[in-house]
Amino acid sequence: MDGEQISFIIPILILIWFIFFWKSPEEKFKRKIKKTIEKQKSHFSEISIILTAGIYTVGIDFPQGKYTLTAKENYGDVITSDNVKNGINQTLGVGYRDIASEFNNLILENGDTLTIDGELVLKLYSQRVNLVVAPREVRGQEINLIAGNYICGKDFEEGTYDIELIKNYGYITIREKNNMSNIKFSKYLGEDKRELKGFKNCSIEAGDKLEISGGLVVKLSPSKSTYLYG
């Protein structure tokens, strides 16, 4: 076999490997959740949980299944990850003619995400789901932060955090480590009734830059699995 044939075959072999063996980080993550859940004993029952602003992962924060979403207080956006077939991307709220208060038959699978934004208090209800989940790996450190610039991995530990308002007003922004112009997360927190008071399950990686402006004082606490710990 001459050099030209080899140079032609190698790219084909690489392509075949990618097609049949390569898995995206998202697929690997879903498989990890599935394997962890399969090792546990199934326990089917109804479930009703209350969620506020944050990013929730199915199979970690609550079990996979078919859910009814009901707004209990205020209003806010509810969005599922792009891979969710027949997901949701709309505002839910209480007491508004042009905003739905309920959304039926949302089917969520392990690894999907559900994001809630704003002051919405949302109830998830299902008549029958397998209550087994894969607990979140709790990583990070509890820390209070005031106005300033902070680098994850230097000023505080990498992890998934619940962000909680302590006092005053201002923005909290997280910029991507490899491209500081890319904003991963930016929220205005404040003490007024209709202003955001916190956000759950915010992933911050080593090298990310966290910025706090104004008089805002916040507490970062390592996130736990919502369904298991409340």
N, C-alpha and C positions, 0 to 999 in steps of 0.2 A: 504494500500500500504506500503510495507516494505522498509527499507533503501536501499537495493540493487536495487529495481525497481526505486526509486527516483534518485539514483546516475546514473542510466542508462538513464533515461528520460531527466534529466536536460541538459546534453551535446547535446542531439538531439534538444531540444528546442532552445538552443543557436545557433546551426548550422542553424536551420530554420530561426531564426531572422536575422542572417548575410546574408543568401541567399536572403531574400525578402526585408529587410529593411535597411541594412547597405549600405551606399554610400561612395565611396572614396572621399578624398578632391578634386580630379580633377573633379569628377562628380558633387559635390556640387558647385564648382566654375562655371562650365558650366551652371548649372541650374540657378545660381544667375544672370549670364550675360543674359541668355534667358528671365528670368522674367522681368529684367529691360528693355530690348528691347521691349518686348511684350506690355509694358505699354505706349510706344511711338507710334506716328503716322507714318505709313510706308511712305517712300518717295523713289521711285525707279528711278535711273538715272545711267549714266556712272560715272566712277571714275578713276582718274589718280593721283597717289601720288609718291613722291620720297622718298626713304629710304636709310639710310646709316647703318653702323655697329650697331647692337643692337639686342634685343630680343623683338619681337612684338607679341602681343596677339590679335587674331581675335575676333572681337566683342567689343574690347576696343580701339585698335590702328587704326583699319580700319574694315569695314563691312565684313561679311562672303560673299562668292561668288566664282565664277570661274574667275581666273586671268591669264593674260599673263605677264610674268616677262621679262624685257628687261634691259640688262646692259647698262648704259649710260656712265660710266667712270670707268677706272681701272678694277680690278678683285677681286674676293673673294668667299668664300664658302657660299652657301645658303642651309639651312637645316630646314625641318619641324619636329615637334614633332613626337614621335614614333607612336602615335595613328592615325596619318593622313594616310588614305588609298590612295595609289598612290601619295605619297608626292614627295619631292625633297631632294636630298642629293648630290650636285655636285657643281663644281666651274663654275661661270659665269663671263664673262669678255669681254672687247672690244679689237679687233685687234689681236686675237690669233687664229691660225688655229686649235689647239687642245682643245680650250675652247669654249663652246657654248656662244652665246651672247643673246639668247632668249630661254625661256621655256614656252610652251603653256599648257593651260587647267589644271592649278593647282586649285583644288577645296578645299577650306578652310572653316571650320565650326567654330562657336563660341567656344572659349576656346582653339582652336589649337594655336600653336606658330610657328612663322617663325623667324629663326635666321640668321643674316647676319654677316659675319666675314671678316675682311680685309678692304681695302680701296675702295671696290666696292660701286658705286652709282647705285642703282637699281630702276627702275620704275615698279610699279604695275598698271596694267590697266584692267578694266572690262567694258564691254558694258552696263551691267545692273545689279545693285545690290541694295538692300535696304540700303540706306545711314544712317540708324539709328544705333547708337552704344551706349554702356554703358560707360560713362566717367570714366576714372581711378580716384581712390581716391588718391589725391595728398598728399603724406606724406614725411616728412623729412625736412631737413634744407639746405640752400645753405652754402657751406663751402669750403675754399681752404685748401689743404693739401700738405705738403712737405714730404721728406723722414722720415719714422718712422713707429711705430706700433700703431694701433688704434683699440679700442674695440667699436663696435656698441652698442649703449645704454648708453655708458659712455662718449666717446669722441665726438660722434655725434649721431643724432637721427636715429632710424630705419626707413626704407622706401625703395621706388624704385627710383633709381637715374640715371640721365644722367651724365656720366663721360667725362670731357672735358680737353684736354691738354692745359695748360697755357704756359709752356716753358720746354726746356731741354729734357732729355731722361731717361727712366727707366721703371721698371715693377710696375704694380699695381696688387696685389694678394688678394683674399678674401678666408679665410679658414672657414670651417663649425664650428659652435659653439660647437657642441657635439663631434667633432672629428677633431682636428686641422691638422691632417695629410691629411684630405680630402680637396682638393682645389676645391672650387666652381667656381672660376673665376681667370684667370691670363692672362694679356695682356701686351705687350710691346708697349709703346707709345713714339713717337719721332717726331722731327721737320722735318726730311727729307721727300721728296715728297712721297715716297712709304710707309711711316710708318703710323701706325694708329694714328689718332688724337682724337678719342673719341669713346664712346660706349653708346647706349641708353638703358634705361629700365633694369638696373641691380638691382635685389632685394637683399637688405642687411638686415639680421635679427638681432635682439638684441642678443648679445653674439658672433656674427661673428667677426673674426679678420681681419682687413684690413692692408696690408703691402705695403709700398711704398719704392722703392729702387732707387739708383742713384741720379741724380740731378733733377728728375722729380717733377714738380709742377702741380697739377691737381685741377679742380673745380668740386665739386659734387653739382648737382642741382636736386630738386625733379622732377621726370618725369611727363609729361602730356600726354594725349591721342594724338597720332600723327596726326590722321585725323582731329580732332577737332581744334587743335592748330597749326598744321604745324611745 
